[in-house]
Every structure is written in structure tokens, then in C-alpha cells.
Amino acid sequence: MKKAILFCLFLFIISLSHLSSSQEIKKETWVKLGYGRGIKFLMNDKKNLYAIHNSGYLYKGKIINNRIIWSKVIPARGIEFCVMGTKYIYAMNNGNMVYRLSIYDPMKKWKPIGYAYGVEKLLVYKDTLIGINSSGSIYRGSIISERLVWTKAGNGRSIDHLSVGSHYLYAIHSSGKLYRWNLETESISWKQVGNAHGINFFKTNDLFLCGISNSGFIYKGIIMGQRIIWKKIGSARGIRNITLNKDIIYALHSSEIIYKMKIMTGRDF
């Protein structure tokens, strides 16, 4: 009888230790991948990171065993900003010329496709560009016969921050309200889905939203039907840029260190 009781106690202790280890695995913490000295911002194509360097080159970062290895891809002098589409990287230079570069092109040449005069923010939905100009109008940019054609989609006045996923464009209004637009519809129809008071910048991949607050914390925005619920998941002091890939956040720190954080998806906090 004593042996049976001791054996049950032993099994109980083992189960507790397994529970403890599984909880530790689920902790959302930053993992250092390496340095990104001279990098302006990060993008990803679901396999690798990409970045524009101050030296005027586009770099690709391959992650092997939680270490990032950078390789030079192509000159990118004068490029102010880049966005990653499904098949192409789109870039805008300081003269508002828009270029695209095939991710799969072994020759790696930028191709000019048209201008984006007055555009202050540039995003991409699949391979359709979204631009917002200084007067707050939002345009869709389609590629027709290798040329960029802009059509007005609606109003985006008083929008402080924008992020696009595979289905929705999310926007934080200057009032702190969070809106989204179903990109399958041609014209903008904003629907409020929550609030985002104090969020300084954010990204989405339609699985969740990831926001950095003014106070230096990182929040996960869980998409629950027509509402977004925010949950604080850790510190983000010094983080100046992020990019999302499924359940992984990649971040560029002000110290020029690249970090990643794997987070739980779904509704379970």
C-alpha cells in the first residue's frame, strides 16, 4: 500500500514539473538574433528579413539557429521606404518614383512603374499598393500594363497610423479609435473595432495586431469578431520598428540589435 502511495506521489510530482516547463515555454520573451547596424527598417517575406541600409543597399537577413546572417542584395540609393508584397518589393525614392523588385528574380533589378506624388504613407495589400496623401485621401495603386495607376478609394483624414494585413486595412484615428476597412471592397467603408489609446505604432498580419505604446510596452491585439482586445505582453523600450511573420515579431532596437518574440496566437491570452 505504501509503495502504491509513493508511486502515485512520484507521478504527481513529475506531472507538476512537466506543467511548469510547458508554462515556461509559453512565456513571451525577446530573443536576440544579432545586429542590424545602419538599418532603417525591417520587412519579411515569411522566410527571410529584408532591410534598407544607410549605405544605400538592400540586404537580406537569413535566420539560422536564432542567429541572423546578412547578405547584400542590390543597390537601393535614394530609396526612402519599402513595402513587401506577395511577389514584389515596392520602393519609393525621394523623388516619389515607385519601383518594384521581384523577390524571385535572380537578376535583381529595380523597375520604375510610376509616381506617387503627395503620398506620405505607402502600404501594400497582396500586390496592390495603398497610399495616403497629405490631404488625407486614400488611393489604391494597381499595376496595369507594367504601369502604376492610382484610383481614389476614400477618406483617411486624421489617421495617425496605418497597417495592412491580407484582408483588412487597420487605422488608428487621432481620437484613439481603431478602425478597419475590408480591402475586398473597392471603396472605403470604415468600421470601428475598438480603441488604441497610447499606441505609438502597430502592425498586423490578420492573425493578431501588435502595437507599441508610448510608455514602452508591447501589446497584442486579439481579433474577436468585430472587436479588437488589447493585452500587454511585455516590454518594448527602445523598439523603433517591427515586422510580423505569422506568430513571430521581429524588432529593430535603438541599440541596432535585432530581436524576435514568438507569441501565442488565437484568443487564449
C-alpha positions as CSV (number, residue, x, y, z in Angstrom):
1,M,0.0,0.0,0.0
2,K,2.8,2.4,1.0
3,K,4.6,1.6,-2.3
4,A,1.5,2.4,-4.3
5,I,1.0,5.7,-2.5
6,L,4.7,6.7,-3.0
7,F,4.4,5.7,-6.7
8,C,1.3,8.0,-7.1
9,L,3.1,10.8,-5.3
10,F,6.1,10.4,-7.7
11,L,3.8,10.6,-10.8
12,F,2.1,13.7,-9.3
13,I,5.5,15.5,-8.9
14,I,6.5,14.5,-12.4
15,S,3.3,15.9,-13.8
16,L,3.8,19.2,-11.9
17,S,7.4,19.5,-13.4
18,H,6.0,19.0,-16.9
19,L,3.3,21.6,-16.3
20,S,5.9,24.0,-15.0
21,S,8.2,23.5,-18.1
22,S,5.3,24.0,-20.5
23,Q,4.4,27.2,-18.8
24,E,8.0,28.4,-19.2
25,I,7.9,27.6,-22.9
26,K,4.8,29.8,-23.3
27,K,6.4,32.9,-21.8
28,E,6.7,35.6,-24.5
29,T,10.2,36.9,-24.3
30,W,12.6,38.7,-26.7
31,V,15.4,36.6,-28.2
32,K,18.5,38.3,-29.5
33,L,19.3,37.4,-33.2
34,G,22.2,39.7,-33.8
35,Y,22.9,43.2,-35.1
36,G,21.4,45.4,-37.7
37,R,23.8,48.3,-37.7
38,G,22.8,51.1,-40.1
39,I,19.4,49.6,-40.9
40,K,16.5,51.9,-41.3
41,F,13.6,49.4,-41.0
42,L,12.6,45.7,-41.3
43,M,10.4,43.7,-43.7
44,N,9.9,40.0,-44.2
45,D,8.8,37.6,-46.9
46,K,7.8,34.8,-44.5
47,K,11.2,33.2,-44.9
48,N,13.8,36.0,-44.6
49,L,14.2,39.5,-43.3
50,Y,14.9,42.4,-45.6
51,A,16.2,45.8,-44.8
52,I,17.4,49.1,-46.4
53,H,20.9,50.0,-45.1
54,N,22.2,53.6,-44.7
55,S,24.9,52.7,-47.2
56,G,22.2,52.6,-49.9
57,Y,21.8,48.8,-50.3
58,L,19.0,46.3,-49.8
59,Y,20.1,43.5,-47.5
60,K,18.5,40.1,-46.9
61,G,18.8,38.5,-43.4
62,K,18.6,34.7,-43.2
63,I,17.9,33.3,-39.7
64,I,19.8,30.1,-38.8
65,N,19.6,28.7,-35.3
66,N,18.4,32.1,-33.9
67,R,21.3,34.0,-35.5
68,I,20.8,36.5,-38.3
69,I,23.2,36.4,-41.3
70,W,23.0,39.4,-43.6
71,S,23.9,39.4,-47.3
72,K,23.9,42.3,-49.7
73,V,21.2,42.0,-52.4
74,I,21.1,45.1,-54.7
75,P,21.9,48.9,-54.6
76,A,18.9,51.0,-53.2
77,R,20.3,54.5,-53.2
78,G,17.7,57.2,-52.7
79,I,15.1,54.8,-51.5
80,E,13.1,56.3,-48.7
81,F,10.8,53.4,-47.9
82,C,10.0,49.8,-49.0
83,V,7.0,47.5,-48.5
84,M,6.8,43.8,-49.1
85,G,4.1,42.4,-51.4
86,T,3.3,38.8,-52.3
87,K,5.7,38.6,-55.3
88,Y,7.4,42.0,-55.2
89,I,9.2,44.5,-53.0
90,Y,7.9,48.0,-53.7
91,A,10.0,51.1,-53.1
92,M,9.6,54.8,-53.2
93,N,12.6,57.2,-53.7
94,N,13.0,60.8,-52.5
95,G,11.5,61.9,-55.9
96,N,8.3,60.0,-55.3
97,M,9.1,57.5,-58.1
98,V,7.8,54.0,-57.2
99,Y,9.9,50.9,-58.1
100,R,9.3,47.2,-57.8
101,L,11.7,44.3,-57.5
102,S,10.7,40.7,-58.0
103,I,11.6,38.6,-54.9
104,Y,12.3,35.6,-57.2
105,D,14.3,37.5,-59.9
106,P,17.9,36.2,-59.9
107,M,19.0,39.4,-61.8
108,K,17.5,41.6,-59.0
109,K,16.8,44.9,-60.9
110,W,14.5,47.7,-59.7
111,K,11.9,48.5,-62.3
112,P,10.2,52.0,-62.3
113,I,6.4,51.7,-62.5
114,G,5.2,55.2,-61.9
115,Y,4.9,58.1,-59.5
116,A,3.2,58.6,-56.1
117,Y,3.1,62.4,-55.8
118,G,2.0,63.7,-52.5
119,V,1.9,60.2,-50.9
120,E,3.1,60.3,-47.3
121,K,2.4,56.7,-46.3
122,L,2.7,53.7,-48.6
123,L,1.5,50.2,-47.9
124,V,0.8,47.0,-49.9
125,Y,-2.1,44.6,-49.9
126,K,-1.1,41.4,-51.7
127,D,0.3,43.3,-54.8
128,T,-2.0,46.3,-54.7
129,L,-0.5,49.5,-53.3
130,I,-2.3,51.6,-50.7
131,G,-1.3,55.3,-50.5
132,I,-2.4,58.2,-48.3
133,N,-1.6,61.7,-49.3
134,S,-1.1,64.9,-47.3
135,S,-4.8,65.9,-47.6
136,G,-5.9,62.6,-46.0
137,S,-7.2,60.9,-49.2
138,I,-6.5,57.2,-49.6
139,Y,-5.7,55.7,-53.0
140,R,-5.3,52.2,-54.4
141,G,-2.5,51.6,-56.8
142,S,-2.9,48.9,-59.4
143,I,-0.3,47.7,-61.9
144,I,-1.8,47.9,-65.4
145,S,0.4,47.0,-68.4
146,E,3.5,47.5,-66.2
147,R,2.4,51.0,-65.1
148,L,1.1,52.2,-61.7
149,V,-2.5,53.5,-61.9
150,W,-4.0,55.3,-58.8
151,T,-7.7,55.4,-58.1
152,K,-9.2,57.2,-55.1
153,A,-10.7,54.8,-52.5
154,G,-11.9,57.2,-49.8
155,N,-11.1,59.4,-46.9
156,G,-8.4,58.9,-44.3
157,R,-8.3,62.2,-42.6
158,S,-6.9,62.5,-39.1
159,I,-5.4,59.0,-39.4
160,D,-2.2,58.7,-37.3
161,H,-1.1,55.1,-38.0
162,L,-2.0,52.5,-40.7
163,S,-1.2,48.8,-41.1
164,V,-2.4,46.3,-43.7
165,G,-2.9,42.6,-43.4
166,S,-4.1,40.1,-46.0
167,H,-7.8,41.1,-45.7
168,Y,-8.1,44.4,-43.8
169,L,-6.5,47.9,-43.5
170,Y,-6.4,49.0,-39.9
171,A,-6.2,52.6,-38.9
172,I,-5.7,54.5,-35.6
173,H,-7.6,57.8,-35.7
174,S,-6.2,60.8,-33.9
175,S,-9.0,60.4,-31.3
176,G,-7.5,57.0,-30.4
177,K,-10.3,54.9,-32.0
178,L,-9.3,51.9,-34.1
179,Y,-11.0,51.3,-37.4
180,R,-10.7,48.8,-40.2
181,W,-11.6,48.5,-43.9
182,N,-12.3,45.3,-45.7
183,L,-9.9,45.5,-48.7
184,E,-12.0,43.2,-50.8
185,T,-14.4,46.2,-51.3
186,E,-13.2,48.9,-53.7
187,S,-14.4,51.9,-51.7
188,I,-13.5,52.6,-48.1
189,S,-16.1,51.7,-45.5
190,W,-14.5,52.2,-42.1
191,K,-15.9,50.2,-39.1
192,Q,-14.8,50.9,-35.6
193,V,-13.4,47.8,-34.0
194,G,-12.0,49.1,-30.7
195,N,-9.7,51.7,-29.3
196,A,-5.9,52.1,-29.4
197,H,-5.2,55.0,-27.0
198,G,-1.5,55.4,-26.4
199,I,-0.4,53.1,-29.2
200,N,2.6,54.7,-31.0
201,F,2.8,52.4,-34.0
202,F,1.5,48.9,-34.9
203,K,1.5,46.1,-37.4
204,T,-1.0,43.4,-38.3
205,N,-1.0,40.1,-40.2
206,D,-4.7,39.4,-39.7
207,L,-4.0,36.8,-37.1
208,F,-3.4,39.5,-34.5
209,L,-2.3,43.1,-34.1
210,C,1.0,44.1,-32.5
211,G,1.2,47.6,-31.0
212,I,4.0,49.5,-29.3
213,S,2.8,52.0,-26.7
214,N,4.1,55.5,-25.8
215,S,5.1,54.1,-22.4
216,G,7.3,51.4,-23.9
217,F,5.2,48.3,-23.8
218,I,4.2,45.8,-26.4
219,Y,0.6,44.8,-26.8
220,K,-1.1,42.0,-28.7
221,G,-4.5,42.9,-30.3
222,I,-6.7,39.8,-30.4
223,I,-9.2,39.8,-33.3
224,M,-12.5,38.7,-31.7
225,G,-15.1,39.0,-34.5
226,Q,-15.8,42.7,-34.9
227,R,-13.7,43.8,-31.9
228,I,-10.0,44.1,-31.1
229,I,-9.0,43.3,-27.5
230,W,-5.5,44.5,-26.4
231,K,-3.3,42.6,-24.0
232,K,0.1,43.7,-22.6
233,I,2.7,41.0,-23.3
234,G,6.0,42.6,-22.4
235,S,8.4,45.5,-22.5
236,A,9.3,47.2,-25.8
237,R,11.5,50.1,-24.6
238,G,13.8,51.2,-27.3
239,I,12.0,49.3,-30.1
240,R,11.8,51.5,-33.1
241,N,10.5,49.2,-35.9
242,I,8.7,45.8,-36.1
243,T,7.6,43.3,-38.7
244,L,5.3,40.3,-38.3
245,N,5.5,36.8,-39.7
246,K,2.7,34.5,-38.5
247,D,3.3,34.1,-34.8
248,I,6.7,35.8,-34.7
249,I,7.5,39.5,-34.1
250,Y,10.9,40.8,-35.4
251,A,12.0,44.0,-33.9
252,L,14.8,46.6,-34.5
253,H,16.0,48.1,-31.3
254,S,17.5,51.6,-31.0
255,S,20.8,49.9,-30.0
256,E,20.7,48.3,-33.5
257,I,20.1,44.8,-32.2
258,I,17.6,42.6,-33.9
259,Y,15.2,40.6,-31.7
260,K,12.4,38.2,-32.2
261,M,9.5,37.2,-30.0
262,K,7.3,34.1,-30.6
263,I,3.8,34.7,-29.2
264,M,0.7,32.7,-28.7
265,T,-2.0,33.1,-31.3
266,G,-5.7,32.8,-31.1
267,R,-7.9,34.0,-28.3
268,D,-6.1,32.4,-25.4
269,F,-4.1,35.0,-23.5
